[in-house]
């Protein structure tokens, strides 16, 4: 997963896959899903994103790791 933010246009893009999207589904005003022809979600675009969410929280992250899964 990759996250891109363009502060000039206040748009956030969350990329789940490097597959080429075949279409777009608008799920609410300014929130779009990029999808493949078989409806796999490859990305989410959020326009006017700073008005819809706290940009600082999405640009920071935490990761919880199951130590048993890593054989520790």
Backbone atoms as SQL, in Angstrom:
CREATE TABLE atoms (id INTEGER PRIMARY KEY, chain TEXT, resi INTEGER, resn TEXT, atom TEXT, x REAL, y REAL, z REAL);
INSERT INTO atoms VALUES
  (1, 'A', 1, 'UNK', 'N', 0.842, -1.171, 0.000),
  (2, 'A', 1, 'UNK', 'CA', 0.000, 0.000, 0.000),
  (3, 'A', 1, 'UNK', 'C', 0.888, 1.234, 0.000),
  (4, 'A', 2, 'UNK', 'N', 0.512, 2.202, -0.813),
  (5, 'A', 2, 'UNK', 'CA', 1.212, 3.478, -0.876),
  (6, 'A', 2, 'UNK', 'C', 0.192, 4.592, -0.703),
  (7, 'A', 3, 'UNK', 'N', 0.626, 5.677, -0.067),
  (8, 'A', 3, 'UNK', 'CA', -0.246, 6.814, 0.154),
  (9, 'A', 3, 'UNK', 'C', 0.413, 8.049, -0.440),
  (10, 'A', 4, 'UNK', 'N', -0.343, 8.772, -1.247),
  (11, 'A', 4, 'UNK', 'CA', 0.144, 9.994, -1.877),
  (12, 'A', 4, 'UNK', 'C', -0.770, 11.140, -1.476),
  (13, 'A', 5, 'UNK', 'N', -0.181, 12.289, -1.196),
  (14, 'A', 5, 'UNK', 'CA', -0.977, 13.472, -0.890),
  (15, 'A', 5, 'UNK', 'C', -0.449, 14.634, -1.713),
  (16, 'A', 6, 'UNK', 'N', -1.345, 15.306, -2.414),
  (17, 'A', 6, 'UNK', 'CA', -1.009, 16.482, -3.213),
  (18, 'A', 6, 'UNK', 'C', -1.632, 17.686, -2.515),
  (19, 'A', 7, 'UNK', 'N', -0.802, 18.464, -1.822),
  (20, 'A', 7, 'UNK', 'CA', -1.335, 19.596, -1.057),
  (21, 'A', 7, 'UNK', 'C', -1.784, 20.751, -1.949),
  (22, 'A', 8, 'UNK', 'N', -1.326, 20.806, -3.195),
  (23, 'A', 8, 'UNK', 'CA', -1.766, 21.881, -4.096),
  (24, 'A', 8, 'UNK', 'C', -3.240, 21.742, -4.457),
  (25, 'A', 9, 'UNK', 'N', -3.711, 20.514, -4.591),
  (26, 'A', 9, 'UNK', 'CA', -5.120, 20.292, -4.933),
  (27, 'A', 9, 'UNK', 'C', -5.886, 19.621, -3.799),
  (28, 'A', 10, 'UNK', 'N', -5.208, 19.372, -2.665),
  (29, 'A', 10, 'UNK', 'CA', -5.808, 18.745, -1.482),
  (30, 'A', 10, 'UNK', 'C', -6.452, 17.409, -1.829),
  (31, 'A', 11, 'UNK', 'N', -5.663, 16.547, -2.473),
  (32, 'A', 11, 'UNK', 'CA', -6.155, 15.226, -2.865),
  (33, 'A', 11, 'UNK', 'C', -5.256, 14.149, -2.262),
  (34, 'A', 12, 'UNK', 'N', -5.893, 13.124, -1.722),
  (35, 'A', 12, 'UNK', 'CA', -5.191, 11.987, -1.135),
  (36, 'A', 12, 'UNK', 'C', -5.489, 10.763, -1.989),
  (37, 'A', 13, 'UNK', 'N', -4.463, 9.960, -2.252),
  (38, 'A', 13, 'UNK', 'CA', -4.663, 8.723, -3.006),
  (39, 'A', 13, 'UNK', 'C', -4.025, 7.585, -2.240),
  (40, 'A', 14, 'UNK', 'N', -4.797, 6.545, -1.997),
  (41, 'A', 14, 'UNK', 'CA', -4.303, 5.338, -1.340),
  (42, 'A', 14, 'UNK', 'C', -4.266, 4.244, -2.401),
  (43, 'A', 15, 'UNK', 'N', -3.071, 3.759, -2.690),
  (44, 'A', 15, 'UNK', 'CA', -2.882, 2.754, -3.739),
  (45, 'A', 15, 'UNK', 'C', -2.717, 1.382, -3.088),
  (46, 'A', 16, 'UNK', 'N', -3.574, 0.436, -3.467),
  (47, 'A', 16, 'UNK', 'CA', -3.509, -0.925, -2.937),
  (48, 'A', 16, 'UNK', 'C', -2.786, -1.882, -3.862),
  (49, 'A', 17, 'UNK', 'N', -2.737, -1.552, -5.123),
  (50, 'A', 17, 'UNK', 'CA', -2.171, -2.447, -6.130),
  (51, 'A', 17, 'UNK', 'C', -1.618, -1.614, -7.276),
  (52, 'A', 18, 'UNK', 'N', -0.653, -2.162, -7.989),
  (53, 'A', 18, 'UNK', 'CA', -0.136, -1.452, -9.160),
  (54, 'A', 18, 'UNK', 'C', -0.862, -1.874, -10.439),
  (55, 'A', 19, 'UNK', 'N', -1.970, -2.617, -10.293),
  (56, 'A', 19, 'UNK', 'CA', -2.779, -2.977, -11.458),
  (57, 'A', 19, 'UNK', 'C', -3.380, -1.723, -12.078),
  (58, 'A', 20, 'UNK', 'N', -3.574, -1.748, -13.364),
  (59, 'A', 20, 'UNK', 'CA', -4.156, -0.611, -14.077),
  (60, 'A', 20, 'UNK', 'C', -5.661, -0.579, -13.847),
  (61, 'A', 21, 'UNK', 'N', -6.202, 0.517, -13.308),
  (62, 'A', 21, 'UNK', 'CA', -7.656, 0.578, -13.122),
  (63, 'A', 21, 'UNK', 'C', -8.380, 0.678, -14.462),
  (64, 'A', 22, 'UNK', 'N', -9.553, 0.056, -14.506),
  (65, 'A', 22, 'UNK', 'CA', -10.377, 0.070, -15.719),
  (66, 'A', 22, 'UNK', 'C', -11.571, 1.009, -15.573),
  (67, 'A', 23, 'UNK', 'N', -11.840, 1.431, -14.336),
  (68, 'A', 23, 'UNK', 'CA', -12.986, 2.297, -14.122),
  (69, 'A', 23, 'UNK', 'C', -12.941, 2.951, -12.758),
  (70, 'A', 24, 'UNK', 'N', -13.924, 3.804, -12.514),
  (71, 'A', 24, 'UNK', 'CA', -14.026, 4.555, -11.261),
  (72, 'A', 24, 'UNK', 'C', -15.456, 4.450, -10.751),
  (73, 'A', 25, 'UNK', 'N', -15.580, 4.240, -9.439),
  (74, 'A', 25, 'UNK', 'CA', -16.885, 4.242, -8.795),
  (75, 'A', 25, 'UNK', 'C', -16.869, 5.342, -7.741),
  (76, 'A', 26, 'UNK', 'N', -17.779, 6.312, -7.875),
  (77, 'A', 26, 'UNK', 'CA', -17.874, 7.369, -6.874),
  (78, 'A', 26, 'UNK', 'C', -18.757, 6.853, -5.746),
  (79, 'A', 27, 'UNK', 'N', -18.175, 6.737, -4.524),
  (80, 'A', 27, 'UNK', 'CA', -18.958, 6.214, -3.409),
  (81, 'A', 27, 'UNK', 'C', -19.590, 7.319, -2.577),
  (82, 'A', 28, 'UNK', 'N', -19.041, 8.502, -2.659),
  (83, 'A', 28, 'UNK', 'CA', -19.664, 9.709, -2.112),
  (84, 'A', 28, 'UNK', 'C', -18.995, 10.886, -2.803),
  (85, 'A', 29, 'UNK', 'N', -19.499, 12.087, -2.583),
  (86, 'A', 29, 'UNK', 'CA', -18.958, 13.240, -3.291),
  (87, 'A', 29, 'UNK', 'C', -17.468, 13.406, -2.992),
  (88, 'A', 30, 'UNK', 'N', -16.641, 13.276, -4.025),
  (89, 'A', 30, 'UNK', 'CA', -15.206, 13.446, -3.889),
  (90, 'A', 30, 'UNK', 'C', -14.460, 12.247, -3.356),
  (91, 'A', 31, 'UNK', 'N', -15.136, 11.103, -3.241),
  (92, 'A', 31, 'UNK', 'CA', -14.474, 9.862, -2.799),
  (93, 'A', 31, 'UNK', 'C', -14.709, 8.816, -3.879),
  (94, 'A', 32, 'UNK', 'N', -13.619, 8.397, -4.529),
  (95, 'A', 32, 'UNK', 'CA', -13.717, 7.512, -5.680),
  (96, 'A', 32, 'UNK', 'C', -12.879, 6.263, -5.500),
  (97, 'A', 33, 'UNK', 'N', -13.413, 5.139, -5.941),
  (98, 'A', 33, 'UNK', 'CA', -12.674, 3.884, -5.970),
  (99, 'A', 33, 'UNK', 'C', -12.192, 3.637, -7.383),
  (100, 'A', 34, 'UNK', 'N', -10.912, 3.365, -7.554),
  (101, 'A', 34, 'UNK', 'CA', -10.388, 2.901, -8.842),
  (102, 'A', 34, 'UNK', 'C', -10.491, 1.387, -8.827),
  (103, 'A', 35, 'UNK', 'N', -11.107, 0.828, -9.867),
  (104, 'A', 35, 'UNK', 'CA', -11.345, -0.612, -9.904),
  (105, 'A', 35, 'UNK', 'C', -10.852, -1.226, -11.214),
  (106, 'A', 36, 'UNK', 'N', -10.596, -2.523, -11.159),
  (107, 'A', 36, 'UNK', 'CA', -10.267, -3.275, -12.370),
  (108, 'A', 36, 'UNK', 'C', -11.568, -3.721, -13.028),
  (109, 'A', 37, 'UNK', 'N', -11.455, -4.358, -14.174),
  (110, 'A', 37, 'UNK', 'CA', -12.665, -4.802, -14.866),
  (111, 'A', 37, 'UNK', 'C', -13.402, -5.893, -14.099),
  (112, 'A', 38, 'UNK', 'N', -12.696, -6.615, -13.217),
  (113, 'A', 38, 'UNK', 'CA', -13.369, -7.621, -12.393),
  (114, 'A', 38, 'UNK', 'C', -13.648, -7.115, -10.971),
  (115, 'A', 39, 'UNK', 'N', -13.719, -5.778, -10.824),
  (116, 'A', 39, 'UNK', 'CA', -14.151, -5.088, -9.612),
  (117, 'A', 39, 'UNK', 'C', -13.189, -5.200, -8.425),
  (118, 'A', 40, 'UNK', 'N', -11.929, -5.447, -8.683),
  (119, 'A', 40, 'UNK', 'CA', -10.940, -5.371, -7.606),
  (120, 'A', 40, 'UNK', 'C', -10.622, -3.895, -7.361),
  (121, 'A', 41, 'UNK', 'N', -10.553, -3.503, -6.107),
  (122, 'A', 41, 'UNK', 'CA', -10.227, -2.119, -5.767),
  (123, 'A', 41, 'UNK', 'C', -8.712, -1.963, -5.797),
  (124, 'A', 42, 'UNK', 'N', -8.224, -1.058, -6.636),
  (125, 'A', 42, 'UNK', 'CA', -6.779, -0.821, -6.727),
  (126, 'A', 42, 'UNK', 'C', -6.358, 0.480, -6.068),
  (127, 'A', 43, 'UNK', 'N', -7.338, 1.362, -5.792),
  (128, 'A', 43, 'UNK', 'CA', -7.001, 2.623, -5.143),
  (129, 'A', 43, 'UNK', 'C', -8.229, 3.401, -4.723),
  (130, 'A', 44, 'UNK', 'N', -8.009, 4.322, -3.787),
  (131, 'A', 44, 'UNK', 'CA', -9.058, 5.222, -3.326),
  (132, 'A', 44, 'UNK', 'C', -8.551, 6.651, -3.461),
  (133, 'A', 45, 'UNK', 'N', -9.335, 7.487, -4.111),
  (134, 'A', 45, 'UNK', 'CA', -9.011, 8.904, -4.249),
  (135, 'A', 45, 'UNK', 'C', -9.978, 9.709, -3.385),
  (136, 'A', 46, 'UNK', 'N', -9.427, 10.629, -2.584),
  (137, 'A', 46, 'UNK', 'CA', -10.253, 11.486, -1.739),
  (138, 'A', 46, 'UNK', 'C', -9.921, 12.932, -2.071),
  (139, 'A', 47, 'UNK', 'N', -10.875, 13.621, -2.696),
  (140, 'A', 47, 'UNK', 'CA', -10.708, 15.027, -3.048),
  (141, 'A', 47, 'UNK', 'C', -11.128, 15.894, -1.872),
  (142, 'A', 48, 'UNK', 'N', -10.541, 17.084, -1.752),
  (143, 'A', 48, 'UNK', 'CA', -10.773, 17.952, -0.590),
  (144, 'A', 48, 'UNK', 'C', -10.554, 17.165, 0.695),
  (145, 'A', 49, 'UNK', 'N', -9.494, 16.388, 0.701),
  (146, 'A', 49, 'UNK', 'CA', -9.274, 15.424, 1.779),
  (147, 'A', 49, 'UNK', 'C', -9.070, 16.056, 3.145),
  (148, 'A', 50, 'UNK', 'N', -8.458, 17.229, 3.227),
  (149, 'A', 50, 'UNK', 'CA', -8.250, 17.843, 4.539),
  (150, 'A', 50, 'UNK', 'C', -9.563, 18.292, 5.175),
  (151, 'A', 51, 'UNK', 'N', -10.606, 18.424, 4.367),
  (152, 'A', 51, 'UNK', 'CA', -11.931, 18.770, 4.900),
  (153, 'A', 51, 'UNK', 'C', -12.681, 17.528, 5.354),
  (154, 'A', 52, 'UNK', 'N', -12.230, 16.355, 4.901),
  (155, 'A', 52, 'UNK', 'CA', -12.927, 15.104, 5.204),
  (156, 'A', 52, 'UNK', 'C', -12.233, 14.270, 6.278),
  (157, 'A', 53, 'UNK', 'N', -10.960, 14.579, 6.545),
  (158, 'A', 53, 'UNK', 'CA', -10.198, 13.773, 7.498),
  (159, 'A', 53, 'UNK', 'C', -9.002, 14.551, 8.009),
  (160, 'A', 54, 'UNK', 'N', -8.386, 14.044, 9.049),
  (161, 'A', 54, 'UNK', 'CA', -7.151, 14.631, 9.568),
  (162, 'A', 54, 'UNK', 'C', -5.990, 14.052, 8.761),
  (163, 'A', 55, 'UNK', 'N', -5.429, 14.840, 7.868),
  (164, 'A', 55, 'UNK', 'CA', -4.354, 14.387, 6.982),
  (165, 'A', 55, 'UNK', 'C', -3.154, 13.880, 7.777),
  (166, 'A', 56, 'UNK', 'N', -2.867, 14.493, 8.901),
  (167, 'A', 56, 'UNK', 'CA', -1.697, 14.094, 9.689),
  (168, 'A', 56, 'UNK', 'C', -1.806, 12.661, 10.203),
  (169, 'A', 57, 'UNK', 'N', -3.012, 12.193, 10.504),
  (170, 'A', 57, 'UNK', 'CA', -3.148, 10.826, 11.003),
  (171, 'A', 57, 'UNK', 'C', -2.953, 9.798, 9.897),
  (172, 'A', 58, 'UNK', 'N', -3.372, 10.104, 8.692),
  (173, 'A', 58, 'UNK', 'CA', -3.211, 9.149, 7.592),
  (174, 'A', 58, 'UNK', 'C', -1.765, 9.094, 7.109),
  (175, 'A', 59, 'UNK', 'N', -1.027, 10.179, 7.299),
  (176, 'A', 59, 'UNK', 'CA', 0.358, 10.201, 6.854),
  (177, 'A', 59, 'UNK', 'C', 1.319, 9.625, 7.899),
  (178, 'A', 60, 'UNK', 'N', 0.809, 9.255, 9.064),
  (179, 'A', 60, 'UNK', 'CA', 1.610, 8.538, 10.054),
  (180, 'A', 60, 'UNK', 'C', 0.949, 7.182, 10.258),
  (181, 'A', 61, 'UNK', 'N', 1.687, 6.219, 10.712),
  (182, 'A', 61, 'UNK', 'CA', 1.108, 4.889, 10.856),
  (183, 'A', 61, 'UNK', 'C', 1.799, 4.144, 11.982),
  (184, 'A', 62, 'UNK', 'N', 1.136, 3.095, 12.409),
  (185, 'A', 62, 'UNK', 'CA', 1.741, 2.164, 13.358),
  (186, 'A', 62, 'UNK', 'C', 1.492, 0.764, 12.832),
  (187, 'A', 63, 'UNK', 'N', 2.331, -0.134, 13.217),
  (188, 'A', 63, 'UNK', 'CA', 2.248, -1.498, 12.725),
  (189, 'A', 63, 'UNK', 'C', 2.338, -2.444, 13.902),
  (190, 'A', 64, 'UNK', 'N', 1.323, -3.280, 14.060),
  (191, 'A', 64, 'UNK', 'CA', 1.354, -4.300, 15.096),
  (192, 'A', 64, 'UNK', 'C', 1.741, -5.606, 14.427),
  (193, 'A', 65, 'UNK', 'N', 2.704, -6.290, 15.011),
  (194, 'A', 65, 'UNK', 'CA', 3.199, -7.529, 14.419),
  (195, 'A', 65, 'UNK', 'C', 2.945, -8.669, 15.386),
  (196, 'A', 66, 'UNK', 'N', 2.390, -9.741, 14.873),
  (197, 'A', 66, 'UNK', 'CA', 2.193, -10.944, 15.658),
  (198, 'A', 66, 'UNK', 'C', 3.517, -11.696, 15.709),
  (199, 'A', 67, 'UNK', 'N', 4.155, -11.730, 16.862),
  (200, 'A', 67, 'UNK', 'CA', 5.479, -12.347, 16.969),
  (201, 'A', 67, 'UNK', 'C', 5.435, -13.844, 16.643),
  (202, 'A', 68, 'UNK', 'N', 4.346, -14.502, 16.930),
  (203, 'A', 68, 'UNK', 'CA', 4.238, -15.931, 16.588),
  (204, 'A', 68, 'UNK', 'C', 4.274, -16.141, 15.078),
  (205, 'A', 69, 'UNK', 'N', 3.667, -15.229, 14.349),
  (206, 'A', 69, 'UNK', 'CA', 3.661, -15.331, 12.883),
  (207, 'A', 69, 'UNK', 'C', 5.068, -15.151, 12.307),
  (208, 'A', 70, 'UNK', 'N', 5.925, -14.434, 13.039),
  (209, 'A', 70, 'UNK', 'CA', 7.292, -14.187, 12.568),
  (210, 'A', 70, 'UNK', 'C', 8.287, -15.188, 13.158),
  (211, 'A', 71, 'UNK', 'N', 7.782, -16.159, 13.933),
  (212, 'A', 71, 'UNK', 'CA', 8.610, -17.210, 14.550),
  (213, 'A', 71, 'UNK', 'C', 9.610, -16.658, 15.551),
  (214, 'A', 72, 'UNK', 'N', 9.212, -15.673, 16.367),
  (215, 'A', 72, 'UNK', 'CA', 10.073, -15.148, 17.434),
  (216, 'A', 72, 'UNK', 'C', 9.747, -15.853, 18.710);
